[in-house]
Amino acid sequence: MQKPPAPSRRPVIFGVITLLLALAIGAYALLSTRQLPIGSGVALVGGPFTMVNQKGETVTDKNFLGKPMLLFFGFTYCPDICPTELQVMAAALDELGSASDGFTLLVDHGEGAADKGHA
């Protein structure tokens, strides 16, 4: 009577190599992820800007020094996101009550701003 053939080790070796490769890729992805500060209280955006207002006058960040300001980048035709975000900002200002007095809201519609120099 003949012995049945021994099972091949190739599928096992292939599985082990695949598992080790997946672990190596996962470890690399985990360790190379950039960590952002959480709750630092410092904005990760900002800086000087120049815009043209609705009267055609040039305004810069210096016009608003010492004044609280919200700057919103939206689009002239943005039916889904822009109105919702403006409502969120309005609700935040409402929640602040009289503490929101003096806030300036700047809206950059964005369309054609790069071509025409308008914001």
LINCORWO-V129818 format. One line per field, one symbol per residue. ss: DSSP state (H for helix, E for strand, C for the rest). psi: psi as a letter, one per 40 degrees, with the letter a starting at -180 (. if undefined). burial: + if it has 24 or more other C-alpha atoms within 12 Angstrom, else -. A space follows every 10 residues. Layout:
ss->???
psi->???
burial->???
//
This chain:
ss->CCCCCCCCCH HHHHHHHHHH HHHHHHHHHH HHCCCCCCCC CCCCCCCCCE EECCCCCEEE HHHHCCCCEE EEECCCCCCC CHHHHHHHHH HHHHHHHHHH CCCEEEEECC CCHHHHCCC
psi->hiiiiiiied dddddddddd dddddddddd dehhhihhfe ehheiaiiih ihaeeeihii ddeehehiih hhhaidgged dddddddddd ddddddbeee hehhhhhhdd hedddeei.
burial->---------- ---------- ---------- ---------- ---------- +--------- ---------+ +--+------ -----+--+- ---------- -----++++- --------+
//
